[in-house]
Amino acid sequence: MNKLIIGNFKMNTTPKEFKEYSIALATKCKGTKNDVVVCPPFTHLSVAKEILSGSNVEYGAQNICEEEKGAFTGEVSAKMIKDLGASYVIVGHSERRAKFKETDRLINKKIKTALANGLKVILCVGENLQTRESKQAAIFVRKQLDDDLKGMYENELEGVVIAYEPVWAIGTGKFATKKDITKMVEVIRKEIENQFSAKAAQSINVLYGGSVNISNYKNIISNEAINGALIGGASLNVDNFSVIARENY
Ligand code: PGA
């Protein structure tokens, strides 16, 4: 089964290191049936354009400003990253929600801005440990989806991929069980059906993210309930990431 494999570099590597990485990744990913995407820091996107254009590796950014342009010192717009050939942008990552206080309202605005500029959105949702332990995870994720996708039309959803990333699994080495992932993906699809339609629920891509690595990736990604994975730490090693990207699932 063809999967979508996305690497999230977070704030790691220099543009020079990324150049070497991209050259190796493009070579290693030749002929893979999976869709492969890397999301490096903004400063690396021109390198991505130079090296990855024409390869079968796509690339994206990790964030955008919700505004189109203007007096927003230090921000980067959707149009700017689109101009550098990016196809995707990650929105609502739990690190941005927690450390940069991004609200669902802001995330909703970012999604609309990204889509209006022709970018595909990787929308991250997921509960923290406390919420999971109090058995509120499904309610919590449904509310995130409800707020993040508010006011959107069904046809706009074609540009959205949902990444279920339980916060307690990110960068911790702990990962959700197959049963937990399958159950949450069902919750996500049901919520999309309620908000949009059964057709939209069926066709939307849902990924899993959280401590996917070279030892556990096969078991996690071969789960038929998911369409791929969002990979942080393990994407930084080009050998490991390309093995995951090339796998026949
Ligand atoms: P991780 O990160 O694979 O290092 O857990 C995933 C993510 O934050 O997207």
Boltz pocket constraint, residues with backbone or C-beta under 6 A from the ligand:
constraints:
  - pocket:
      binder: B
      contacts: [[A, 8], [A, 165], [A, 169], [A, 170], [A, 171], [A, 172], [A, 209], [A, 210], [A, 211], [A, 212], [A, 230], [A, 231], [A, 232], [A, 233], [A, 234]]
      max_distance: 6.0
